[in-house]
Amino acid sequence: MRSISTTIALLLVGVFCSLNSGCTVGPSKEQVMFAKAISIRVDRQPTPTDSARFFKHRFLTKRNNDYVMWSMDYASICMLGGNYDAAKNELLQCLIDIEKRQDTDKEKAAAASNESRKIFKGEPFERAMACTYLGMLHYLMGDYNNARIFCTRADMADATTEENMKNYRHDFRLAHYWLGRSFLKLNQEGNARVAFKKAGQFVARKTTNRELKSLQKTQAKHRKKRIRLEKKCYQLATTKKDAIVPGVVDMSPSPSVGQMPDHISADAKPGNPVIVGSENIEQFLSLEYQKQVNLILVIETGQGPVKFLVGENGYADKIVRSDYPERKVLVYLDGNKAGQAFEMLDMFHQADTRGTSEKDRAQLSKGIAQSILRRLPYISYVAALWDVRADHRYWHLLPGEVHLFAAKVTPGVYTINLQCFDSNGYLIPRYSVTRYHIPVKDNKENIFFLHIKPEADNTYFAPKI
């Protein structure tokens, strides 16, 4: 089963391929590099340094209409590769272009024809995420005042949603969380308390419950098939006399979150290292709790929403959620259950509450006019040449969700294991992620960025669906 995001990635590779003298015998080295870069969130063996170098050389040397889009993708590659300085510098330049770069002629041309002819500056939620990343990166580097400034700017960027979505303004919860952390460092506990309270406020969309029920039904059906295949896979891998697979693991057990054991490894060190943990999100976001934590894990799951054109002449764009299974994350430290990571950002929720703008209404008018003219005699041929397509550019490498784990733990060097669960709360085989030798130092905050991807811990291939 191929996800929407994977299909879009393949289409992007196809477009890149056609723009570079076509695919004849096979993909060129440059086309392979583009494919690896654009699929870095799910690549089992990514090459972030090479991908970042390729992106910078290929897309960031010229200030064309798409510069901001490729700049955002480049920053994501740097973040995933741990090159936080490069990500920060690129996002700063990206915001400068968004705020200051203007081209009146292109704006006029886009208003009358293809909207993609104008300079790309992103959707409100994309600009908010760029500012949030900058806030997080400045915080990581000890620049708490600039962290506060950029998290505030993220809230302002998200607040540009239109009047028909006014209930969803100021709901970029990840930015509010880091704003609260910044206020704590600046000894402004009153402001920190307010920010943490806002981070805990979630206003569901009208379709939220319906989408969740549909997802739960789909994932329950998928789980049954997956578990059946996992049992067969393990049986075949361990019973053939001449083809026993080294390192094979039975992944058919799929307990719920509540059934997960306190220890997941025979080598688990005695004694839980968590000194102060949280049982629920209310406790997690309390000022008193956040003042105690010394370990914070920023966990990105899934892939961001996808934008594409709709309508007979592509006059409008539509944003849909990418197809990723992981919805909940449980954290283990040295094999001991440490607690849940709480979801602080649903990127599709942010995208789906952008509202209907004047630009959207103008696009609708163009689409209707072109559709009518195409059906009139004598001018239909000329009207068919009128390009009224909407702007379907977007930040390809955003995460689907961001989850946060924070606790006070005993200083030491840890093995961190992340166990992922679907919307029904059942463990997802092959979505476990382990990171080794993670230091938690005394008398300081220890912050780590992690992301979930399939097959990260496995040494053999998955059965086909």
C-alpha positions as semicolon CSV with decimal commas, in nm:
position;residue;x (nm);y (nm);z (nm)
1;M;0,000;0,000;0,000
2;R;0,160;0,325;-0,115
3;S;0,097;0,640;0,089
4;I;-0,005;0,973;-0,064
5;S;0,321;1,133;0,043
6;T;0,525;0,855;-0,119
7;T;0,327;0,895;-0,442
8;I;0,384;1,269;-0,438
9;A;0,757;1,212;-0,380
10;L;0,767;0,984;-0,684
11;L;0,584;1,247;-0,889
12;L;0,834;1,510;-0,777
13;V;1,116;1,284;-0,888
14;G;0,938;1,242;-1,221
15;V;0,906;1,617;-1,265
16;F;1,271;1,666;-1,173
17;C;1,358;1,391;-1,418
18;S;1,168;1,554;-1,704
19;L;1,323;1,893;-1,634
20;N;1,670;1,746;-1,661
21;S;1,676;1,612;-2,019
22;G;1,434;1,326;-1,946
23;C;1,475;0,970;-1,821
24;T;1,599;0,749;-2,102
25;V;1,804;0,451;-1,991
26;G;1,775;0,514;-1,619
27;P;1,795;0,785;-1,355
28;S;2,104;1,002;-1,348
29;K;2,317;1,053;-1,039
30;E;2,152;1,392;-0,987
31;Q;1,805;1,241;-1,007
32;V;1,898;0,973;-0,752
33;M;2,032;1,243;-0,518
34;F;1,706;1,435;-0,548
35;A;1,502;1,121;-0,475
36;K;1,709;1,046;-0,161
37;A;1,682;1,403;-0,040
38;I;1,307;1,437;-0,088
39;S;1,239;1,104;0,087
40;I;1,483;1,154;0,375
41;R;1,211;1,118;0,642
42;V;1,150;0,753;0,549
43;D;1,488;0,650;0,407
44;R;1,642;0,364;0,607
45;Q;1,993;0,476;0,512
46;P;1,973;0,852;0,459
47;T;2,271;1,066;0,362
48;P;2,175;1,404;0,510
49;T;2,512;1,567;0,453
50;D;2,519;1,470;0,085
51;S;2,151;1,558;0,044
52;A;2,200;1,900;0,202
53;R;2,502;1,970;-0,017
54;F;2,307;1,864;-0,327
55;F;2,005;2,078;-0,237
56;K;2,217;2,384;-0,166
57;H;2,407;2,356;-0,494
58;R;2,104;2,264;-0,706
59;F;1,828;2,489;-0,569
60;L;1,964;2,767;-0,347
61;T;2,220;2,937;-0,569
62;K;1,955;3,147;-0,748
63;R;1,675;3,360;-0,602
64;N;1,398;3,229;-0,827
65;N;1,026;3,207;-0,750
66;D;1,070;2,876;-0,567
67;Y;1,365;2,975;-0,350
68;V;1,171;2,983;-0,021
69;M;1,017;2,641;-0,086
70;W;1,354;2,476;-0,151
71;S;1,505;2,675;0,137
72;M;1,249;2,525;0,376
73;D;1,323;2,175;0,247
74;Y;1,697;2,233;0,281
75;A;1,648;2,346;0,642
76;S;1,451;2,027;0,713
77;I;1,732;1,813;0,571
78;C;1,980;1,998;0,794
79;M;1,757;1,949;1,099
80;L;1,721;1,577;1,032
81;G;2,098;1,551;0,987
82;G;2,175;1,739;1,310
83;N;2,330;2,040;1,138
84;Y;2,142;2,294;1,346
85;D;2,364;2,592;1,261
86;A;2,298;2,551;0,888
87;A;1,926;2,504;0,950
88;K;1,910;2,820;1,161
89;N;2,102;3,031;0,910
90;E;1,889;2,910;0,619
91;L;1,560;2,969;0,798
92;L;1,672;3,320;0,892
93;Q;1,741;3,394;0,525
94;C;1,411;3,230;0,436
95;L;1,218;3,467;0,666
96;I;1,401;3,768;0,522
97;D;1,287;3,667;0,173
98;I;0,930;3,610;0,293
99;E;0,911;3,952;0,458
100;K;1,114;4,174;0,227
101;R;1,138;4,028;-0,122
102;Q;0,882;4,176;-0,358
103;D;0,814;4,157;-0,733
104;T;0,510;4,358;-0,836
105;D;0,518;4,239;-1,197
106;K;0,509;3,874;-1,089
107;E;0,228;3,946;-0,845
108;K;0,021;4,105;-1,122
109;A;0,095;3,818;-1,361
110;A;-0,004;3,562;-1,099
111;A;-0,327;3,747;-1,023
112;A;-0,430;3,720;-1,390
113;S;-0,300;3,371;-1,464
114;N;-0,104;3,087;-1,296
115;E;-0,064;3,169;-0,928
116;S;0,272;2,989;-0,918
117;R;0,424;3,275;-1,119
118;K;0,458;3,480;-0,802
119;I;0,731;3,441;-0,541
120;F;0,651;3,154;-0,304
121;K;0,616;3,265;0,058
122;G;0,439;2,967;0,210
123;E;0,110;2,914;0,388
124;P;0,052;3,064;0,737
125;F;0,121;2,728;0,905
126;E;0,447;2,687;0,708
127;R;0,569;3,031;0,813
128;A;0,466;2,953;1,170
129;M;0,669;2,631;1,163
130;A;0,973;2,813;1,024
131;C;0,954;3,059;1,315
132;T;0,898;2,776;1,565
133;Y;1,205;2,590;1,440
134;L;1,405;2,913;1,479
135;G;1,270;2,956;1,831
136;M;1,369;2,600;1,920
137;L;1,715;2,636;1,766
138;H;1,786;2,964;1,944
139;Y;1,668;2,805;2,269
140;L;1,897;2,508;2,210
141;M;2,188;2,750;2,168
142;G;2,107;2,939;2,489
143;D;1,970;3,252;2,318
144;Y;1,645;3,264;2,514
145;N;1,540;3,616;2,420
146;N;1,553;3,540;2,048
147;A;1,378;3,209;2,119
148;R;1,099;3,411;2,278
149;I;1,087;3,650;1,982
150;F;1,064;3,377;1,717
151;C;0,803;3,174;1,908
152;T;0,596;3,491;1,938
153;R;0,639;3,548;1,565
154;A;0,521;3,191;1,504
155;D;0,202;3,271;1,694
156;M;0,158;3,587;1,486
157;A;0,217;3,399;1,160
158;D;-0,044;3,138;1,253
159;A;-0,286;3,415;1,352
160;T;-0,305;3,536;0,990
161;T;-0,576;3,275;0,919
162;E;-0,894;3,428;0,779
163;E;-1,212;3,535;0,957
164;N;-1,389;3,205;0,887
165;M;-1,124;3,029;1,098
166;K;-1,094;3,282;1,382
167;N;-1,152;3,010;1,645
168;Y;-0,820;2,851;1,544
169;R;-0,602;3,158;1,573
170;H;-0,318;3,138;1,823
171;D;-0,335;2,756;1,838
172;F;0,019;2,671;1,724
173;R;0,076;2,476;2,044
174;L;0,440;2,378;1,984
175;A;0,535;2,745;1,963
176;H;0,349;2,819;2,288
177;Y;0,538;2,538;2,462
178;W;0,879;2,674;2,366
179;L;0,761;3,025;2,442
180;G;0,683;2,900;2,793
181;R;1,028;2,743;2,823
182;S;1,186;3,070;2,705
183;F;0,991;3,274;2,960
184;L;1,110;3,035;3,233
185;K;1,471;3,102;3,136
186;L;1,401;3,477;3,139
187;N;1,255;3,452;3,491
188;Q;0,906;3,553;3,372
189;E;0,704;3,281;3,543
190;G;0,370;3,455;3,498
191;N;0,414;3,470;3,120
192;A;0,544;3,113;3,119
193;R;0,232;2,990;3,296
194;V;0,011;3,160;3,036
195;A;0,214;3,014;2,748
196;F;0,197;2,660;2,887
197;K;-0,179;2,698;2,935
198;K;-0,217;2,797;2,569
199;A;-0,003;2,499;2,468
200;G;-0,264;2,275;2,630
201;Q;-0,564;2,425;2,452
202;F;-0,691;2,236;2,147
203;V;-1,001;2,327;1,948
204;A;-1,117;2,035;1,736
205;R;-1,237;2,092;1,381
206;K;-1,590;1,987;1,286
207;T;-1,447;1,692;1,095
208;T;-1,192;1,583;1,358
209;N;-1,400;1,307;1,520
210;R;-1,521;1,174;1,186
211;E;-1,165;1,161;1,052
212;L;-1,044;0,983;1,367
213;K;-1,317;0,716;1,349
214;S;-1,241;0,654;0,983
215;L;-0,869;0,629;1,058
216;Q;-0,928;0,391;1,349
217;K;-1,141;0,164;1,131
218;T;-0,880;0,163;0,852
219;Q;-0,589;0,103;1,088
220;A;-0,771;-0,180;1,269
221;K;-0,822;-0,358;0,937
222;H;-0,462;-0,293;0,834
223;R;-0,332;-0,420;1,170
224;K;-0,506;-0,756;1,135
225;K;-0,346;-0,813;0,798
226;R;-0,006;-0,689;0,916
227;I;0,001;-0,917;1,221
228;R;-0,096;-1,215;1,006
229;L;0,190;-1,137;0,768
230;E;0,434;-1,083;1,054
231;K;0,355;-1,429;1,192
232;K;0,410;-1,583;0,849
233;C;0,730;-1,385;0,798
234;Y;0,873;-1,503;1,129
235;Q;0,773;-1,862;1,060
236;L;0,943;-1,864;0,721
237;A;1,252;-1,690;0,857
238;T;1,308;-1,943;1,136
239;T;1,197;-2,280;1,000
240;K;1,379;-2,313;0,667
241;K;1,684;-2,531;0,730
242;D;1,906;-2,361;0,476
243;A;1,776;-2,004;0,499
244;I;1,741;-1,899;0,861
245;V;1,750;-1,519;0,875
246;P;2,006;-1,379;1,121
247;G;1,863;-1,138;1,374
248;V;1,502;-1,212;1,288
249;V;1,249;-1,097;1,548
250;D;0,886;-1,199;1,592
251;M;0,692;-0,878;1,545
252;S;0,345;-1,026;1,554
253;P;0,277;-0,933;1,921
254;S;0,102;-0,595;1,918
255;P;-0,013;-0,495;2,268
256;S;-0,200;-0,176;2,351
257;V;-0,034;0,118;2,527
258;G;-0,178;0,005;2,860
259;Q;-0,045;-0,349;2,812
260;M;0,314;-0,241;2,749
261;P;0,557;-0,389;3,004
262;D;0,759;-0,182;3,248
263;H;1,075;-0,332;3,094
264;I;1,131;-0,417;2,727
265;S;1,480;-0,558;2,746
266;A;1,638;-0,842;2,934
267;D;1,935;-0,609;2,976
268;A;1,726;-0,332;3,134
269;K;1,914;-0,167;3,417
270;P;1,751;-0,206;3,760
271;G;1,562;0,096;3,890
272;N;1,366;0,344;3,681
273;P;1,582;0,650;3,605
274;V;1,279;0,883;3,601
275;I;1,274;1,089;3,919
276;V;0,975;1,309;3,826
277;G;0,742;1,207;3,541
278;S;0,401;1,314;3,413
279;E;0,085;1,104;3,405
280;N;-0,119;1,335;3,181
281;I;-0,084;1,641;2,962
282;E;-0,224;1,875;3,229
283;Q;0,057;1,779;3,467
284;F;0,307;1,786;3,182
285;L;0,220;2,148;3,096
286;S;0,210;2,277;3,452
287;L;0,465;2,542;3,541
288;E;0,579;2,348;3,848
289;Y;0,651;2,037;3,641
290;Q;0,832;2,219;3,360
291;K;1,060;2,388;3,613
292;Q;1,191;2,047;3,721
293;V;1,262;1,869;3,392
294;N;1,619;1,812;3,274
295;L;1,550;1,591;2,968
296;I;1,337;1,699;2,671
297;L;1,283;1,485;2,360
298;V;1,136;1,650;2,051
299;I;0,993;1,361;1,847
300;E;0,873;1,417;1,491
301;T;0,638;1,156;1,347
302;G;0,501;1,096;0,999
303;Q;0,524;1,327;0,702
304;G;0,362;1,664;0,655
305;P;0,043;1,739;0,460
306;V;0,043;1,729;0,081
307;K;-0,092;2,001;-0,148
308;F;-0,220;1,939;-0,502
309;L;-0,449;2,100;-0,761
310;V;-0,822;2,030;-0,793
311;G;-1,093;2,138;-1,034
312;E;-1,119;2,082;-1,407
313;N;-0,866;2,358;-1,475
314;G;-0,669;2,329;-1,151
315;Y;-0,799;2,664;-1,028
316;A;-0,786;2,558;-0,660
317;D;-0,548;2,374;-0,430
318;K;-0,634;2,108;-0,175
319;I;-0,432;1,998;0,128
320;V;-0,463;1,642;0,260
321;R;-0,302;1,453;0,545
322;S;-0,018;1,219;0,455
323;D;-0,071;0,850;0,527
324;Y;0,142;0,759;0,829
325;P;0,049;0,505;1,099
326;E;0,217;0,636;1,414
327;R;-0,009;0,849;1,635
328;K;0,127;0,790;1,989
329;V;0,479;0,747;2,126
330;L;0,598;0,575;2,444
331;V;0,952;0,640;2,571
332;Y;1,183;0,385;2,735
333;L;1,516;0,472;2,900
334;D;1,761;0,183;2,931
335;G;1,468;-0,053;2,877
336;N;1,258;0,103;3,156
337;K;0,925;0,267;3,079
338;A;0,976;0,642;3,119
339;G;0,639;0,774;3,003
340;Q;0,435;0,903;2,713
341;A;0,537;1,171;2,468
342;F;0,249;1,416;2,426
343;E;0,138;1,543;2,086
344;M;0,204;1,917;2,065
345;L;0,148;1,978;1,695
346;D;-0,071;1,825;1,425
347;M;0,048;1,979;1,101
348;F;-0,263;1,885;0,903
349;H;-0,483;2,048;1,167
350;Q;-0,286;2,368;1,117
351;A;-0,309;2,338;0,738
352;D;-0,681;2,262;0,739
353;T;-0,760;2,572;0,946
354;R;-0,586;2,823;0,720
355;G;-0,924;2,966;0,613
356;T;-1,061;3,103;0,286
357;S;-0,868;3,411;0,180
358;E;-0,921;3,684;-0,080
359;K;-0,670;3,498;-0,295
360;D;-0,887;3,184;-0,283
361;R;-1,194;3,382;-0,383
362;A;-1,002;3,537;-0,674
363;Q;-0,890;3,192;-0,787
364;L;-1,250;3,071;-0,779
365;S;-1,357;3,364;-0,996
366;K;-1,081;3,289;-1,249
367;G;-1,170;2,922;-1,253
368;I;-1,541;2,988;-1,317
369;A;-1,466;3,248;-1,586
370;Q;-1,225;3,019;-1,770
371;S;-1,465;2,725;-1,748
372;I;-1,748;2,932;-1,900
373;L;-1,531;3,076;-2,176
374;R;-1,408;2,731;-2,273
375;R;-1,766;2,635;-2,353
376;L;-1,842;2,932;-2,575
377;P;-1,810;2,910;-2,953
378;Y;-1,526;3,089;-3,135
379;I;-1,329;3,175;-2,820
380;S;-1,314;2,831;-2,659
381;Y;-0,972;2,752;-2,810
382;V;-0,818;3,076;-2,684
383;A;-0,984;3,037;-2,345
384;A;-0,838;2,686;-2,310
385;L;-0,492;2,842;-2,327
386;W;-0,565;3,065;-2,026
387;D;-0,366;2,915;-1,739
388;V;-0,558;2,975;-1,414
389;R;-0,392;2,709;-1,202
390;A;-0,353;2,770;-0,830
391;D;-0,024;2,763;-0,641
392;H;0,041;2,402;-0,538
393;R;0,394;2,454;-0,403
394;Y;0,451;2,353;-0,042
395;W;0,712;2,258;0,220
396;H;0,765;1,890;0,131
397;L;0,969;1,779;0,433
398;L;0,756;1,892;0,724
399;P;0,669;1,632;0,991
400;G;0,313;1,510;1,027
401;E;0,312;1,562;1,404
402;V;0,549;1,669;1,681
403;H;0,540;1,494;2,020
404;L;0,724;1,604;2,334
405;F;0,861;1,403;2,622
406;A;1,001;1,583;2,927
407;A;1,100;1,451;3,268
408;K;1,350;1,483;3,548
409;V;1,584;1,185;3,524
410;T;1,897;1,067;3,694
411;P;2,207;1,198;3,510
412;G;2,383;0,932;3,306
413;V;2,427;0,787;2,959
414;Y;2,113;0,621;2,824
415;T;1,974;0,406;2,549
416;I;1,651;0,571;2,439
417;N;1,385;0,354;2,277
418;L;1,068;0,494;2,120
419;Q;0,770;0,262;2,079
420;C;0,495;0,380;1,842
421;F;0,122;0,310;1,844
422;D;-0,162;0,359;1,597
423;S;-0,482;0,560;1,646
424;N;-0,640;0,265;1,831
425;G;-0,349;0,256;2,076
426;Y;-0,188;-0,067;1,950
427;L;0,185;-0,116;1,904
428;I;0,297;-0,082;1,541
429;P;0,551;-0,343;1,433
430;R;0,864;-0,203;1,268
431;Y;0,822;0,152;1,400
432;S;1,052;0,120;1,699
433;V;1,344;0,365;1,707
434;T;1,648;0,322;1,932
435;R;1,924;0,574;1,995
436;Y;2,232;0,474;2,191
437;H;2,474;0,659;2,422
438;I;2,251;0,961;2,486
439;P;2,408;1,172;2,763
440;V;2,194;1,339;3,029
441;K;2,426;1,576;3,210
442;D;2,376;1,709;3,561
443;N;2,259;2,066;3,632
444;K;2,158;2,144;3,273
445;E;1,882;2,088;3,020
446;N;1,939;1,802;2,781
447;I;1,741;1,843;2,459
448;F;1,739;1,597;2,170
449;F;1,561;1,601;1,833
450;L;1,444;1,259;1,712
451;H;1,222;1,141;1,430
452;I;1,030;0,823;1,366
453;K;1,079;0,625;1,047
454;P;0,986;0,269;0,951
455;E;1,235;-0,015;0,981
456;A;1,485;0,195;1,176
457;D;1,577;-0,091;1,413
458;N;1,538;-0,384;1,175
459;T;1,800;-0,590;0,996
460;Y;1,573;-0,775;0,757
461;F;1,305;-0,675;0,508
462;A;0,937;-0,648;0,589
463;P;0,673;-0,872;0,430
464;K;0,486;-0,715;0,140
465;I;0,126;-0,602;0,168
